[in-house]
Amino acid sequence: MNRLTQDEKRRLIEAIREDHPPVSNRASFEEVLHRLLDDLPGFEMVSNTQRTRLIAELWRTYTMGNTKKSEPAKVTMTLDKECYQQAITAGRAALAEGKTKADAAMIMYLILKDEPRDQAVEALVQGASLTPKGAMTYWYNCKRKVRRAA
């Protein structure tokens, strides 16, 4: 089966929203989506199980209104700017000393643990040289490790 990228899934949902009357229930959504999938090369012969899984995923996205491309969250500086800068500086210093990204992330997490998650993750991106998705993973891992140690 051809797999759809996140962008292709987003475009399918946008097509349903733009080209069809508002879909208020899952049965109507499935009907419209089946017609669209039949027009996609490689999806006319997809098994019912695969279609069901894809439809369930797209229905969740459709009902949540989550069709925008995933982009890193924009930071609005509502946290303590001094704390934020201190964490970034500490993370960069840890990396300069030859410590791992995990070590740098833990140092930064301890400084930012009481700050908003999205902003702490953005600091991890800047201070520990992580990708946005990697920073989120490190943030959760640090949170779990600190919680277990307590």
Summary of the structure (lengths in Angstrom):
residues: 150
radius of gyration: 21.2
end to end distance: 47.0
largest distance: 59.2
contacts: 395
relative contact order: 0.10
helix: 67%
strand: 0%
